[in-house]
Amino acid sequence: EPLSTTAPTEPPTLPMENAGTHAPVDTGNEPLTCQAYGQWPSIDGGVTCGASSCRALVLTEPYGNRCDKYCESFGHVCVAAA
């Protein structure tokens, strides 16, 4: 299954210091943020790459095996997949 890195389609509404809600991602440009993993659907076996990475092993089959559709399903955009 793909490893997905996501970012919200809209700017976060909660402050960054609320660590349980958003985590920064360094993409080499501006840091991105994502929702807490508890808000992500279909994480395969609970496998994530740490709170600050916004990366997880996800099940994309319900989303046509497409990372972009997976990310869109919870208001994010896919910025990387492997």
N, C-alpha and C positions, 0 to 999 in steps of 0.2 A: 504494500500500500504506500501511497505517496507521503512524503514528509512535507508538510505545508507550513509556510511562514505567511502570516496574515497581518493586515492592518485594518482598522475601521474605515468605512467609507466616509464617515463624518468625523470631525474632531471630537476627542473625548469630552464628555460632559462632566466628568468627575475629576478632581485634582489628582495629579500624579502621585502625591504623597499617600493616596489611598491604595496601598500596595496590593490589596486583594482584588482590585477592580481592573487596573491597567498595568501593563509592564512595558518598558521602553525596549526598542529594538534598534541597534546600530546598523544601518544599511550602507554606511560610508558617506551618506549625505546627511539629511536630517533624521533624528531618531523617530521611529514610528511607535505607536502604541497598539495594544490589543486588549480585548476583554480577558478577564480571568478565565483560566482553562475550564472552570466549572460551567461557564456559559457556552463553551464550544460543543457542538454536537459530534457524535461519532468519533471520539478519540479512541484509537485501537489499543485496547488493553491498558488504557490510562497512561500510555507512553508519551511524555513530553520532554522537552530539552531544557527545562528550567524556567522559572518564573520570568526572567528577563529576556528570554529568547523569542517568545511568540512563535515557537515551533513545536509541532506535535506530529506523531504518526497518526494519520486519520484514515477512516474508511470512506472512500469516495464512490463506491459502487452505487449507493442510493442517490448520488448526484451525477449520474451518467459517467462515472470515472473521471470527472473533471474537477481539478482543484479550484478553478475559478467559480464554478457553480457551488461547490462546497462552501467556499468563503462567503459568497454572496448570500447563502442561506441564513447567515447570522450577522449580516451587515458589515462584512469585512471585504477587502480585496486581497487576492493572493499576490504576494510580491516575490515569492520564490517557491519552487517545488522540486523535489528530487525523486 
